[in-house]
Amino acid sequence: MDNVSKAVQYYENGYMCSQAVFAAFAEEFGITEKQAFQIGACFGGGMCKGEVCGA
């Protein structure tokens, strides 16, 4: 499965966009998907401003 499809699948399963995108590329960054979900959780909601995408 390509990274775009993975990100879409994660998003459709309830993860925030920042988590979905980061987790899809986790292997390329040398971290686990679980770690990416945890790190990406901090950037949900446009980094609390609604003007900047957390992804």
N, C-alpha and C positions, 0 to 999 in steps of 0.2 A: 504494500500500500504506500502511495506517495505521501509526502508531508502535508500537502494541502488536504487530501482526503482524510488523513488522521486528524488534522486540526478541526475540520468540519464535524467529524464523528464525535470528538471530545466535546465540542460546543453543543452539539445536539443532545449529548448525554448530560448536560447541565453544568459543565465547567464554564467559567468566565472566558471571554475572548483572550485575555492575556495568558491565562493558564493553558488554553487549548493550543495557541500558537507556540508558546514556549515548549510545552510537552512534546509537540510534534517534532521539534528540532532537538530534543534533549540529547539524543545519542551523539549528534554532531558537536554538542558542547561538552561531552564527556560526563554527563550526569544522568541519573535515572529519571524516568518519567515522574515518579513520586516526588523527587526533589524539585522538579520543574513545576509541578502542580503547587507545591508549597511556596516556592519563590514567587510564582506568577500570581498567587492570591493577593499579594500586596499591591498589585497594580490594577485591580478591578475598578470599574466605575470611572474610568478616565482619570485615574490617579487623584480622585476626590475633587476634581475641578470640573469634570464634564467637558473639558475643552481639548484635552490631550488623550489620545487613545493609549490605554495601558499596554496594548499589544505592541 
